[in-house]
Amino acid sequence: MELRSKFSHYFLLKKHRQNSKGESPIYLRIKINGKAADISVQKSVRFEDWDNINGVVRGRSSEVKATNKHLFAIKATIYEHYKNLRADGSNVTARQVRNSYLGVKEDNRKKIIEIYKEHNDDIEKLKGIDYSPITVRRYNTSLERLQAYIKSQYKRSDFYIEDINHTFVTRYESFIKTEHKVSHNTAIKFLKHLKKILRIAQANGWMNTDPFVNIKLIEKKTDRGFLTDEDLKKIMELEFEVNRLEEVRDCFIFSCFTGLAHSDLAKLSKDDIVTGTDGNKWIKIHRKKTNTLSRIPVLSVTRRIIEKYECHPYCKNKGVIVPVKSNQKMNAYLKEIKNLAKINMELTTHLARHTFATTVTLNNDVPIESVSKMLGHSSLATTKIYARLLDDKVGKDMLKLNDIY
């Protein structure tokens, strides 16, 4: 798929550069997409002998014919250089065509995959410092998606950064939605990653335009699921014949009553359990994703789970509170638990965090400001994504209003 390029080349006189004979030098001007580059053809002619419309020397002498033949040959050669540079579908500049004709080997143009790899290498070095492993992995996935797009649509392994335009971006969005079957919000995340890389290119002067002009990267609001009190009770009352399911259930319930994400729960240690100013036990931990501090009271449910696994071999060996498996295994085993509990909601580790925000706290009159602090959010706007009120809560509140009136 080639990008369109407006190409023209023609001869002109540089009238202001006359020699002692009153002759002006002839130049070939190459023009591509409004930008020009000139080449001297090493010939000069008087202004009155120049046909400016046709770009030739007037006259029928053998010398004039030889000069015009020389001009036509240069023009044809320039066009061949242009075609060769465009053979792989890339846009080229007038300067590059000129340099190709003159034999100047110069191609300082940057390519998107090259820049992307440099960026990912840089954040890999900062993994665990400025970037979480999940963020690094997501950028690597974004790079793979972009490579697949360029290979599929343009039959190349890389793409010149200056050739990326509005069409490139919109077709990329369509490609990842159709070929990789991702949701709108996931596609937007990939586009935001690409936009960051292009901002780096613009900051370094490798490209002058912003392909994302008039493209709004807005995620759609989604109804994030959560468990009801009844669902929670079903899961908590389950009895298992295998230890792995019981351990996964306990870790899941622990998250439901603390709001801890999987990565934070996996690293939770005894050092993170402290005595608060109220004399009760609190969890005090910096979130792995944002490094913000979360302070969460230890409820009786979570206290019992902590006591249950105090002597567990895995916990003693790793110095952690509960035996958390990998996120992938947790989600796989939660599917089994869902079937055993006969719950319609798809169980995932992140669902526990939403359940804590909605069912456990907000719907039990815990102020949203307190919930936000326990979740480790830097703003209430983020907490509001999690916050939904159940019909039962709304009904009870309206009954109070009914009694007043």
N, C-alpha and C positions, 0 to 999 in steps of 0.2 A: 504494500500500500504506500504509494509515493505521496509526499507532501507537495502541493502546488508551489511553483516558483515562477515569478515574472522575470524573464530574462530578455535582455536586448543588448546589442553591441553595434556601435557605429563610429565613423570617423569624424573628427572635428579639428579645427585649427586653434592653436593657442595664439591669438592675434597679438597679445601683449608681450610676446617673446620673440619679436622680430630680430633677425640677424642684420649684419651690415648691408646685405643685398636687398633688404626689405621683405624677406621671406619669413613666413611663420611656420613653426614645426607642426607636423601632422601627428595627432594622437588617436589611438583607438580607445574609446570609452566603453567599459563593460558595466552594465547596470543590472542588478538583481534585487528585486523587492525594494526599489527606491534607493539603494546604496550603490555608489559607483567606485570604480578603480580605473585609472588611466595607464596606458602603455604607449611609450614613444615608438614610432615606427622608423625612426632615424631618416625621415624625409622632410623636406621643407618646400613650401610653395608660396607664391605671391597671393595675396587675398583675392585679387581680381581674377586669378586663374583657378580659383577653387569653387567647385559646385557643392554648395553646402547642403542642398536637398538630397542629392544622390551620394554624397560623400566620396567624390572622385575628383581628379584633376581634369580641368577642361583642356581640350586640344586633341590633335591627331598625330602628333609627332611620335617617333619611335620611343623617345625618352618618356613622353607622357604615358604611352601604352605600357611601357615596362613598369613605370611607377604604379599605375592602376592595377596591373597584374599582381604586383607585389602586395598591394593593399588587399586585394581579393583573397590571396593565398593566406595572409595573416588572419583575415576574418574567418575563413573556413577552419583554420587550425585552432583558433580560439574556441570556436563552437565545438570542435572535437574534444578539447580539454574539458569544456563544460559538461558534455555528455558523459565522459568517462568518470568525472567526479560525482555525477548524479546516478551512476550505474547501480549503486546499492540502495537507491531510494532516499538518500540524505539530501537535505537542503544544503547548498553551498553559498559562499559569499563571493562577491565580485573580486575581493582581494585574493581569495584562494584560487580562482580561475587565473588571475594575472600571475600569481606566483607559480602555478603549475606550468603555464606557458613559458615563463622565464627560467624555469628549472630550479626555482627556490623551494627547497623542501621545508615546508613549515605547516604544521597542523597542531596548533596549541589548543584546539577546541576540546573542551571537557565533555565527558559522556556521563549520562545519568547513573548507570550501573556502577561505573568507576567511583563516582562521588558517594553513592549509596553505600558501597562496600567500605570505603574509608570511614564514613560516619558510623557504621555498625561495628567496625574494628575499634573505634574510639570509645563507644559506649560499652563495649565488651570489657575493656580495661577498667571501666568505672562501675562494673557490675558489683552490686552489694555496697557501693559507696554513694553514688548519685543516681544509679538506676537499679531497679529491682530485676531479678532474673526473668520475671514474667515480661517486663517491658522490653528487655533485650531480645527475648524470644519472639515477641510480637513484631519487632522491627525486622528480624530475620525472616519471619513469615511474609511480611510486607514486601521485602526485597524479592523473595521467591515468586510472589504473585506478579510483580512488575516484570521480572525476567520472562515469565511465561507469557505475559501479554505482548511484550516486544517481539519475542520469538514467533508467536502465533500470528500477530497482525502485521509485522514488518519484516519477518524472515531474517532477523538479525539478532546478534547476541548483546548489542548495546545500542544506544541512541544518543546522538549529539544533543547536548543540553539546550543549545540555542534553537534547535528544531522543535522543541516541545511547545505546543500551543494549546489553545482552548479545546480544539477538536481532539487532540491527544488525550487530554484529561477526561473529557466526557466519554470517549470510547473506552478508556481504561475502566471507568466506573461501570459501564455496561458490561464489559468483559468479565470483571470479577463477580458481578451479580449473576450473570448467565452461565459462565463456564465453571465457577467455583460454588455456585448456589448459596451465596452468603446473603444475610439479611441486609436491609438498607443501612442500619446502624453500624454493622461490621464493615460494610463498604466505605462508609464515611470515615471510619477509623483508618482504613488503608489510605484514603485520600489525604487525610490530615498528615500522615507520615510522609507521603510524597510531597505535600506542600512544604513541610519542614525542610526537606532536602533541597527543594527549589529555592527556598529563602536563603539557604547557605550559598547556593550558586549565585543568586542575585547580590548577596553581600560581598562576594568575592569578585564581582564584575564579570562573571562568566556568561551571564545572560542579562538582557536589558528589559525584557518584558515579563509580566506576571501572567502566566496561563490561567491562574485561578480568578482573574477579574470577572465579576458577575456570576461566580459560582459560589453558592452558599452551602457551607458544610453544616447542615442542621440535622441532628439526630431526631428521629421520631420518638415521641413519648410512648413508652411501653408499660403494660400492666405487669409489674414484677410480682410474682406469686409469693404466697406466704401460707403457712399452716394455721388452721383454726385451733382453738383450745381442744376441741374434740379430736382433731387429727393428732395433736401432740400427745394427748392422753393415750390414744391407741398405740402409738409408737413406744411410749414409756412403759406401757403394761405388757409389751410383747415378751415372751419367753423363748429363748433360743436353745437349740441343741448344739450349735457350733459357736466357739468362742469369737471367731472373726466377726460374725454378724453382731454379736453382743457388744464387742469393742467399738465397732463402727457406729452402732446405735448410740452408745454412750458419748462418743465424741461429737456426734451430730446434736444430741440433746444439750451437751455442754455449750456448743455454739449458739443454740437456740436461746439459752439463758444468760449468755455473755455478749453475744453479737460479734464474737471473734471470727475473723476470716480464717480459712483453712491454713494459710501460711503462718498466721500469728498463733493459731492454736498448736501447730506442729512444733513451734519453738518455745512454747510456754513452759517456764521452769519454776521451781520453788522460790527462786529469787524474785520472781514477778508477783508473788503473793505477799502482801505487806499488811500491817495493821494500820488502819486509818485513824483519824482524829476522833472518830466516834467509837473507837475500841473494837470495831468489827474488821473482818478480813476483806481486803480489796485486791483486785487484780490491777497492777500498774505496769503497762507495757507500751513500748513504742511500736506503732504499726509498721510492718515491714514495707508496705507499699508506699506510704507517705511520710514515714518517720514521725508522725504526730503522736502525741501521748494520749493513751486511753486509760481512764480510771473507771473500773467497774466493780460494784459491790459483789461479794461472793454470796449468792443465795443458797438456801438449804439444798436445793437440787444439785447445784454445782459442787457444793461442799461434800456431799455424799459420793459424787463421782471421783473427786480428788482423793478421798479416803480409800475408796475402792481400789484404786490403782497405785497406792503408795508403794506396795511391795512387788508390783508387776516387773518381771525381768527386763522388758524393753525400757520401761520408764526409769528404772534404776541405772541401767547401762547408759542411756542417753541423757539422763538428768532432766527429764521432762515430766509433766504432770499426767498426761494421758497418752496412750499408745496410738498416735495418729498415723494412718497409712497414707500413701501418696494420694493426691487429689483424684487421679484417674481410678485407682482402686476403690477409694471411698465412694465415688459416684456409681461405680459398677455394683458395689455391694448394697448401696442405698436403693437400687432398683429392686433387689431381692426383698429388702425390708418393706418397701412400698407395697409389693404384692402380698406379703405376709400380713401387713396391717390393713390391707384392702382400702388404700387411699388413692383417690383419683389424681391428686397432685403429683407431678414428677419431682422426686426427691433429689436434690443436689446439695453440695456443701454450702453453696452461696445462698440457697433458700433459707438456711438456718439464720443467717444474718438478717434477712428480710423479716423472718418470723419474730426475731428478737425486737426489731424496730416497730413492728406493727402489733402483733398479737400480745407479746409479753409486756411491752412497755407503754406505747402510746395509747392503746385501748384499755389500759389500766390506769389511766390518768397521770402517767409520768410525763412531765413537760417536755416538749420537743427540744428545748435547750439542753436538758439533762441527757436526753437520748443522743443528741448530736455529740456531746462530750464523750459519752461512753463508746460511741462508734468511731471516735477519733476523727470526725469531720472538721474541716477548717471553716466551713460555712453552713448555715442552716439550709441554704438552697440545695446542698447535696443531700442533707437528711430528708428533705421533703420528697425526694425521689422515692425513698423507702416508705414514707408515711402514708398509710391509708387507714381510714376508720371503718371498722366493721359495722354492719347494719344494726347489730345488737347494741353497740355503744351509742350510735346515733339515736336509736329508739329510746334507750334509757334517758339520754339527755333531753329528748323532746318530752318525755313523760314528766320530768321535773318542771319543764316549762308549762306543761298542761296543768300541773297542780297550782302553779302561780296564778294562772288566769282562770 
